[in-house]
Amino acid sequence: MIITRTPFRISFFGGGTDYPVWYNKYGGAVISASINKYCYISTRFLPPFFPFKYRLRYYTTEEVNTVEDIKHPSIRECLKFLKIEDGVEIVHNADLPSQSGLGSSSTFTVGLLNALYGLKRYMPTKKELALNAINIEQNIIKESVGSQDQTSAAFGGLNKISFPSGGNKVDVQSIILNQDRYSLLEKNLMLFFTGYARNAFEIASEQIKVSLKKVTEMNSMMELTDEALGLLSDENRNLNEFGQLLGKQWKIKRTITNNITTSEIDDIYKTGIKCGALGGKLLGAGGGGFILFYAEPEAQEKIKQSLHHLTYVPFKFDNTGSQVIYHTHENHI
């Protein structure tokens, strides 16, 4: 049996520039951090005592005899990609809900690939894991996803992730902060669940379609990514500027399409700012999910009280990326 633990991520800057339709022409870059909320995948070779070959448990259960009969696209294509022909059992658990702006679908694919590689007794590099997940999701399944989620899940940490134009590459630059600055950034971030984004994939598809028509806005977001990197790296600059840049990013992003935000989300954001947050943004494609605020500790209790109807999710950064946390290689029957 193999069990993997793969972190979800928070995207701070540059989201949308990680879609191939954009970065293959202009290049792209994001700043994101993986967090200590995880997707867990356990898998094992299934003993031949059942009237089915594959048993899969996620939000539903599948018991089928051929890979082609598997309905879950990521499970089906990962098994085919790695040419696993023996019967397997796969079980998924997660700390946070799917389709909520934290890269959950790509985190699942990365964690599943890592687990299946483990069954094959092969340890992929972090870059290999990220690029294979990107290939499966974008080119095989044809999902409307970018390339930052898989990379953040595979590598872990606080990073600037760059996507060079004209090639299937990712460059990961770790953002190194001293411990005090690192801890302060963690303490000043607040995460709230606004509700499910039921049309997240439709919103992402729309963003992909219009991105090349929004060159000015997309370039502005890339400039903010560079500005944020300089700010984080310069210990003489006040970290509160980071929150203000988040606010600028959100103002730009919400103009990309009409369905990124809603009146309810706008009210949540306004409440957070009114109560002392210096900035923030909705995470993911839009329409719902998690909203992030940057607020100094003295303002946070008021924000929590004013948004008491939302689920507050405390978190810390994760630096491990996708890991095999349990393995045993007993001979299967």
N, C-alpha and C positions, 0 to 999 in steps of 0.2 A: 504494500500500500504506500502511496505517496500523498502527502498533504502539502499544499502550497499556501502561502499567505502573501497577498499582493495588495499594495496600498492604493486607496483612492487619491485623487489629486485636487488641488485648488489652483485654478489658473488666474494669475494676477493681471498680466498684460499680454497683448498680442493675439488673443484668441480670434480665430478667423483667418489669420495669416498662415495658419498651419494646414489649410486646405490645399491639396495639390493644384487645383485649378488656379490658385493665386500664386503659391510659391514657385511653381514651375516656370512662371513668367517673371515674377518680381523678387523672389526670395521671401522668406518669412522668419519670424523669431517670436518666441514667447518667453515669459518668465512664469514659472509655476513651481509648486511645492507639493510633494506627496505628504499625506497626513497619516496619523496613527488610527485610521479607520480602514478596515480591511475586507477584502473578498477572500474567502477560503474555498479551495477546491480539494476534495479528496477523491482519489481514483485508485482502482485496483483491477487486476485481471479477474474477470468473473468466472467462478467455478462452473463446470458444465452440467449443473444439476437443475437448470431452470429451462422452461419452455421458451426462452428468449435469449438473445446473445448480448444485448445492450440494455442496461438499466440506468436511467438518467433521472436525477432528481434536482430540480431547480424550483421555480414557482409552480411547476406541475411535475408529473412523473411520466416518463416514457419507458416502455418495455417493448423493444422491437428486435427483429432478427437480422436486419441488414443496415448498413450505414446509410444507404439511400433513403431508408424509411424514417430516419431521424429528422424531426421537425425543427429542432433548435439549430439554426444555421451555423453558429460558431462551433458547436460540438461536432456537427456533421463534417464541416470543412477542415477542422483541426485534425480529426481522425484520418481523413483522406490525405491531408497534407503530409502527415507523418507516417502514412502507410501502416497504420496499426490495424492488423487484421484479426487479432484475438479479441474475444469478447471482453468488455470492460464495464465497470460500474463507476459512475461519476456523480458526486454529490456536491452541491453548491450551497454555501451559506455566506451571509454578508452582514456587516455592521450597520450599513445604511441602505436606503432603498435605491432601486434602479431608476433611470430616466430622471435624474434630479440635478444634473449639472456637474457631477464629480467624476465623470469619465468612467462610469460603472461598466458599460458594455465592453470597452477596450480593456479595462482592468480584468474582467472575466476572461477575455481571450488570452491575455498575457499569462494569467494564472493557470488557465487550462493547458496552454502550450507547455509551460514550465513543468506541470504535473505529468503530462504525457511524455515529454522528454525524459522525465525521471523514470517512468516505466521502461523506457528504452535504454536506461543507464547511460544517458548522455547529458552533459552539463553545458547548455548553451551560454555564450557570452551575453551580457546585457544588451549589447547592440544587436546581436543576432535575434534575440527574443523580441526586441522592439520592432525590427524590420520585418520579421516574419509575421508578427501580429498585424502590422500595417498592411502588408501584402494580402493577407487573408481577408481582412475587413474591407479594404478599398477595392482590390482587384478581383477577388474571388466571390465574396458575398455581395459586393457592390453597395455597401452601406454608405450613408452620408455622414462620414466621420473624417476628422482631420488626422494629424499625425503626432500631436503632442501627448494625447492621453496614453497611448501605448508606450511612448518613450518614458514618460514620467513614471508609469507603473513599473516598467522594467528596471529603470535606473534608481528611482527614489531620490530624495534630497531636494534642496532648493537650487534650481538651475535656470540658466538661460539656455533654451533649446533653439537652435537655428536650423533652418531648412533651406539649403542652397538651391538656387534656381537651376532648372534643367537637369535634375538628377534625383534619384531615389536615395537620399542621404539624410542623416540627422547628425548634428554636432551638438554635444552636450557639454556645457561649461558650468561647472559647479560654482555657486556663488558663496564665497568664503567670508563669513562674518566672525568678529570676535564674539566670545560667549555672551557678554552683556548685551550686545546689539542684537544678537540672534534671539536671546530670551525676551528682549523687549518687543521685538517684532511679533513673536508668538503671543505674548501677553496682550498686545494691542489689537488682536484680530478676534472678531466674534462671528459665529456662524449660526444662522437660523434656517429652519426648514419652512418654506412658504406653502408647500403643497406640491402635488405631482404636476409635472409638465406633460400633460397627456399628448401633446402634439410636438414633442421635442424633435423627432426625426423630420417632421414636415418643416419646422422652423429652420433646422440645419440645412435642409435641402434648398429652402428659399435663400438662405444666406449664401450658399455656394453659387446659386444662379446669379445673384446680383453683385457678388463681390467685385467682379471685373468692371462693373459700372460705378463702383464706389471707390475709385482709386484715391481720391483726396482723403476720404475718411480712413481707408485702410492704411495709407501712408502715415497719417497722423497717429494711428495706434502703434505702428512700428516705431515711430519717433518717441512715443511715450515709453516703449519697452527699453530703448537705449537710455532714455533719461532716468528711468527707474533703476536700471543697472548701475549707472553712475552714482545715483543717490545712495543705494545700498552699500556700494563699495567705498564711499567716502565717509570715514568716521567723523569728520568735522561737520557733516550736514545733519540737520535735525530729522530724525526718522518720521516725524509727523508729516513731512512732505510726501511720504509714501502714500498716506491716506488721501491727501489732496489729489495726487496723481490718479489714484483709483477712481475718485469722483470724476475727473476729466475723462478717463477711459470709458466710464459708464455713459456719460453724456454723448460721447461719440458713437458707442456701440448701439445705443437705443435708436439711432437714426438710420441704421443700416437697412432694417425692414420695419414694417408697421406692427409685426406680431412678436417682437422680442420682449416687449413689456406689456403690462396690463395696468388698469387703474388701481387694482388691489396692490400690485407690486410697487407702483409709484407711491402709494400711500405708505407702505412699509418703509420704503427708502426715505421719504420725507420725515417720517416719525423718527427714524434713527438719526438723521442729521439734526433735527430739531432738539433731540435729547443729548447731543454732544458728539456724535460721530463725525470725524473729519472727512470721511469719504467712504465709498463702498461700491459694490457692484453685484448684479445677479450673476451667478455662475452658470456656465454651460451655454447652450444655444439660446435659451430664453423661455418665456412663457410660464415659468414656475420653477420649482426645485429649491436650491439653497441660495441664500443671499449672504454676502460677506460684508462686514463693516470693519473699519479701522477706527478704534476709539481708545483714548487713554483710560487707564483703570478707574479713575474717579468718575467717569461718565457711564461706565458699563452697567451699574446697577439700575440706573434710571432707564437705560435703553431696554434692559431685560423686563423691567416692570411695565414699560409702555408697550412692549411686544410680547406680553405674557401669554397671548393666545397662540403664539408660535412655539415650536420646539427649539430650544437653544441647545446647541451641540458643542461642548468644549472639546478642544483638540490640541495636539502638538504636532510638530513636523516629524516626518519619518525619514530616515536616512538609509534604509536598507534596500528598498525596491522589492521586487518579487523574490521570494525565498522558498526553498523547500524546508519546511519546519519539522517534517517527520518522514522517514522512509524505512521500509523494510522490504527486502528482496527475497522472500521465501519463494521457492519454486512453485509456480502455479501449475494446476493440473491440466 
